[in-house]
């Protein structure tokens, strides 16, 4: 919880990002985080481009960590 608090305090928004050169379309990310990721017709992820809410941040971290090729990333960007 401290990391999430520090992130919010720093004015950053956690977002999901894909390394398209690494992604192989396994689809595990969509199974672990269906409210933010759906699969296209070829099995590749389509991300919700908004910030990841605090309520799903823990599962977003797990989805990124469990990606077989580590293509899914949870990044932070400076808020405006």
N, CA and C atoms as a LAMMPS dump frame, in Angstrom:
ITEM: TIMESTEP
0
ITEM: NUMBER OF ATOMS
240
ITEM: BOX BOUNDS ff ff ff
-5.0000000000000000e+02 5.0000000000000000e+02
-5.0000000000000000e+02 5.0000000000000000e+02
-5.0000000000000000e+02 5.0000000000000000e+02
ITEM: ATOMS id mol type element x y z
1 1 1 N 0.798 -1.191 0
2 1 2 C 0 0 0
3 1 3 C 0.848 1.266 0
4 2 1 N 2.027 1.211 0.601
5 2 2 C 2.867 2.394 0.657
6 2 3 C 3.27 2.856 -0.736
7 3 1 N 3.546 1.916 -1.64
8 3 2 C 3.933 2.286 -3.004
9 3 3 C 2.793 2.997 -3.706
10 4 1 N 1.559 2.514 -3.54
11 4 2 C 0.408 3.152 -4.169
12 4 3 C 0.223 4.555 -3.606
13 5 1 N 0.411 4.723 -2.318
14 5 2 C 0.285 6.032 -1.697
15 5 3 C 1.374 6.965 -2.196
16 6 1 N 2.586 6.462 -2.302
17 6 2 C 3.688 7.282 -2.798
18 6 3 C 3.445 7.685 -4.244
19 7 1 N 2.893 6.775 -5.041
20 7 2 C 2.592 7.08 -6.435
21 7 3 C 1.566 8.185 -6.524
22 8 1 N 0.489 8.079 -5.732
23 8 2 C -0.549 9.101 -5.747
24 8 3 C 0.003 10.435 -5.261
25 9 1 N 0.849 10.395 -4.25
26 9 2 C 1.41 11.621 -3.69
27 9 3 C 2.36 12.299 -4.668
28 10 1 N 3.026 11.531 -5.482
29 10 2 C 3.983 12.094 -6.436
30 10 3 C 3.286 12.689 -7.656
31 11 1 N 1.96 12.499 -7.783
32 11 2 C 1.225 13.059 -8.912
33 11 3 C 1.37 12.23 -10.172
34 12 1 N 1.62 10.953 -10.043
35 12 2 C 1.76 10.09 -11.199
36 12 3 C 0.556 9.181 -11.313
37 13 1 N 0.239 8.789 -12.533
38 13 2 C -0.879 7.901 -12.795
39 13 3 C -0.354 6.583 -13.337
40 14 1 N -0.621 5.461 -12.661
41 14 2 C -0.182 4.173 -13.206
42 14 3 C -1.018 3.804 -14.43
43 15 1 N -0.352 3.36 -15.482
44 15 2 C -1.019 2.964 -16.723
45 15 3 C -0.385 1.683 -17.238
46 16 1 N -1.161 0.954 -18.01
47 16 2 C -0.653 -0.266 -18.631
48 16 3 C -0.051 0.072 -19.981
49 17 1 N 1.003 -0.623 -20.33
50 17 2 C 1.672 -0.431 -21.609
51 17 3 C 2.147 -1.796 -22.102
52 18 1 N 2.24 -1.949 -23.406
53 18 2 C 2.66 -3.206 -24.022
54 18 3 C 3.95 -2.989 -24.808
55 19 1 N 4.891 -3.885 -24.646
56 19 2 C 6.083 -3.933 -25.493
57 19 3 C 5.702 -4.816 -26.684
58 20 1 N 5.332 -4.193 -27.79
59 20 2 C 4.805 -4.939 -28.935
60 20 3 C 5.84 -5.843 -29.591
61 21 1 N 7.11 -5.558 -29.42
62 21 2 C 8.126 -6.446 -29.999
63 21 3 C 8.24 -7.743 -29.207
64 22 1 N 7.849 -7.707 -27.929
65 22 2 C 7.933 -8.901 -27.09
66 22 3 C 6.619 -9.687 -27.042
67 23 1 N 5.473 -8.995 -27.172
68 23 2 C 4.167 -9.641 -27.002
69 23 3 C 3.969 -10.744 -28.043
70 24 1 N 3.543 -11.906 -27.555
71 24 2 C 3.276 -13.043 -28.433
72 24 3 C 1.807 -13.449 -28.424
73 25 1 N 0.954 -12.653 -27.793
74 25 2 C -0.484 -12.903 -27.811
75 25 3 C -0.925 -14.106 -27.002
76 26 1 N -0.284 -14.363 -25.884
77 26 2 C -0.689 -15.485 -25.031
78 26 3 C -2.069 -15.265 -24.414
79 27 1 N -2.432 -14.022 -24.118
80 27 2 C -3.752 -13.691 -23.602
81 27 3 C -3.921 -13.8 -22.095
82 28 1 N -2.883 -14.154 -21.382
83 28 2 C -2.989 -14.28 -19.932
84 28 3 C -3.36 -12.949 -19.287
85 29 1 N -2.863 -11.852 -19.808
86 29 2 C -3.154 -10.533 -19.245
87 29 3 C -4.652 -10.244 -19.267
88 30 1 N -5.327 -10.615 -20.346
89 30 2 C -6.769 -10.384 -20.451
90 30 3 C -7.547 -11.261 -19.481
91 31 1 N -7.032 -12.44 -19.187
92 31 2 C -7.682 -13.306 -18.201
93 31 3 C -7.529 -12.739 -16.793
94 32 1 N -6.371 -12.163 -16.5
95 32 2 C -6.101 -11.648 -15.168
96 32 3 C -6.696 -10.26 -14.926
97 33 1 N -6.917 -9.495 -15.982
98 33 2 C -7.376 -8.118 -15.844
99 33 3 C -8.416 -7.769 -16.917
100 34 1 N -9.543 -8.485 -16.943
101 34 2 C -10.514 -8.308 -18.023
102 34 3 C -11.177 -6.932 -18.077
103 35 1 N -11.199 -6.201 -16.982
104 35 2 C -11.814 -4.881 -17.004
105 35 3 C -10.931 -3.825 -17.664
106 36 1 N -9.672 -4.154 -17.94
107 36 2 C -8.751 -3.205 -18.58
108 36 3 C -8.16 -3.726 -19.887
109 37 1 N -8.267 -5.035 -20.128
110 37 2 C -7.64 -5.62 -21.314
111 37 3 C -8.615 -6.583 -21.987
112 38 1 N -8.805 -6.405 -23.289
113 38 2 C -9.549 -7.369 -24.103
114 38 3 C -8.616 -7.832 -25.214
115 39 1 N -8.953 -8.932 -25.839
116 39 2 C -8.127 -9.453 -26.933
117 39 3 C -8.755 -9.12 -28.265
118 40 1 N -7.9 -8.797 -29.244
119 40 2 C -8.408 -8.546 -30.595
120 40 3 C -8.648 -9.876 -31.315
121 41 1 N -8.996 -9.818 -32.57
122 41 2 C -9.309 -11.029 -33.338
123 41 3 C -8.137 -11.994 -33.462
124 42 1 N -6.92 -11.512 -33.284
125 42 2 C -5.729 -12.349 -33.415
126 42 3 C -5.164 -12.77 -32.052
127 43 1 N -5.841 -12.373 -30.98
128 43 2 C -5.409 -12.764 -29.638
129 43 3 C -4.444 -11.807 -28.968
130 44 1 N -4.257 -10.626 -29.561
131 44 2 C -3.364 -9.638 -28.965
132 44 3 C -4.158 -8.663 -28.097
133 45 1 N -3.541 -8.152 -27.044
134 45 2 C -4.275 -7.298 -26.105
135 45 3 C -4.591 -5.915 -26.651
136 46 1 N -5.761 -5.444 -26.285
137 46 2 C -6.182 -4.067 -26.529
138 46 3 C -6.393 -3.477 -25.139
139 47 1 N -5.631 -2.439 -24.83
140 47 2 C -5.633 -1.879 -23.481
141 47 3 C -6.604 -0.725 -23.334
142 48 1 N -7.159 -0.632 -22.131
143 48 2 C -7.88 0.559 -21.712
144 48 3 C -6.797 1.6 -21.443
145 49 1 N -6.793 2.7 -22.144
146 49 2 C -5.69 3.659 -22.055
147 49 3 C -5.765 4.578 -20.844
148 50 1 N -6.788 4.456 -20.057
149 50 2 C -6.901 5.302 -18.872
150 50 3 C -5.993 4.829 -17.757
151 51 1 N -5.91 5.619 -16.7
152 51 2 C -5.11 5.207 -15.547
153 51 3 C -5.725 3.983 -14.864
154 52 1 N -4.879 3.188 -14.261
155 52 2 C -5.338 2.004 -13.528
156 52 3 C -5.812 2.472 -12.152
157 53 1 N -7.073 2.226 -11.819
158 53 2 C -7.556 2.652 -10.505
159 53 3 C -6.89 1.876 -9.372
160 54 1 N -6.857 2.489 -8.228
161 54 2 C -6.235 1.875 -7.053
162 54 3 C -6.864 0.513 -6.747
163 55 1 N -8.162 0.35 -7.037
164 55 2 C -8.858 -0.904 -6.724
165 55 3 C -8.34 -2.089 -7.534
166 56 1 N -7.751 -1.843 -8.689
167 56 2 C -7.237 -2.946 -9.509
168 56 3 C -5.716 -2.899 -9.674
169 57 1 N -5.055 -2.017 -8.96
170 57 2 C -3.606 -1.854 -9.102
171 57 3 C -2.84 -3.129 -8.746
172 58 1 N -3.243 -3.802 -7.693
173 58 2 C -2.555 -5.03 -7.284
174 58 3 C -2.67 -6.105 -8.369
175 59 1 N -3.865 -6.255 -8.96
176 59 2 C -4.035 -7.255 -10.018
177 59 3 C -3.318 -6.833 -11.303
178 60 1 N -3.205 -5.536 -11.547
179 60 2 C -2.455 -5.058 -12.712
180 60 3 C -0.973 -5.395 -12.562
181 61 1 N -0.451 -5.233 -11.357
182 61 2 C 0.947 -5.612 -11.107
183 61 3 C 1.148 -7.107 -11.322
184 62 1 N 0.19 -7.898 -10.848
185 62 2 C 0.286 -9.352 -11.02
186 62 3 C 0.232 -9.719 -12.504
187 63 1 N -0.663 -9.094 -13.26
188 63 2 C -0.764 -9.381 -14.69
189 63 3 C 0.553 -9.071 -15.397
190 64 1 N 1.176 -7.945 -15.042
191 64 2 C 2.462 -7.585 -15.647
192 64 3 C 3.549 -8.583 -15.259
193 65 1 N 3.557 -8.979 -14.009
194 65 2 C 4.583 -9.92 -13.528
195 65 3 C 4.38 -11.32 -14.109
196 66 1 N 3.129 -11.707 -14.369
197 66 2 C 2.83 -13.056 -14.849
198 66 3 C 2.86 -13.194 -16.371
199 67 1 N 3.061 -12.097 -17.097
200 67 2 C 3.149 -12.178 -18.559
201 67 3 C 4.306 -13.107 -18.925
202 68 1 N 4.046 -14.147 -19.738
203 68 2 C 5.101 -15.12 -20.055
204 68 3 C 6.35 -14.512 -20.695
205 69 1 N 6.189 -13.403 -21.419
206 69 2 C 7.346 -12.775 -22.066
207 69 3 C 7.632 -11.376 -21.518
208 70 1 N 6.969 -11.039 -20.396
209 70 2 C 7.136 -9.742 -19.724
210 70 3 C 6.895 -8.557 -20.664
211 71 1 N 5.902 -8.691 -21.537
212 71 2 C 5.576 -7.625 -22.477
213 71 3 C 4.652 -6.574 -21.865
214 72 1 N 3.898 -6.956 -20.853
215 72 2 C 2.982 -6.015 -20.206
216 72 3 C 3.737 -5.264 -19.12
217 73 1 N 3.604 -3.952 -19.126
218 73 2 C 4.294 -3.109 -18.151
219 73 3 C 3.284 -2.211 -17.453
220 74 1 N 3.525 -1.96 -16.199
221 74 2 C 2.763 -0.963 -15.453
222 74 3 C 3.685 0.225 -15.299
223 75 1 N 3.361 1.306 -15.963
224 75 2 C 4.234 2.492 -15.966
225 75 3 C 3.541 3.638 -15.26
226 76 1 N 4.299 4.629 -14.887
227 76 2 C 3.744 5.84 -14.306
228 76 3 C 4.173 7.022 -15.156
229 77 1 N 3.252 7.938 -15.335
230 77 2 C 3.53 9.153 -16.103
231 77 3 C 3.161 10.356 -15.256
232 78 1 N 3.842 11.446 -15.44
233 78 2 C 3.553 12.652 -14.698
234 78 3 C 2.172 13.131 -15.043
235 79 1 N 1.367 13.421 -14.031
236 79 2 C 0.031 13.979 -14.237
237 79 3 C 0.136 15.43 -14.658
238 80 1 N -0.927 15.941 -15.301
239 80 2 C -0.867 17.336 -15.751
240 80 3 C -1.449 18.276 -14.748
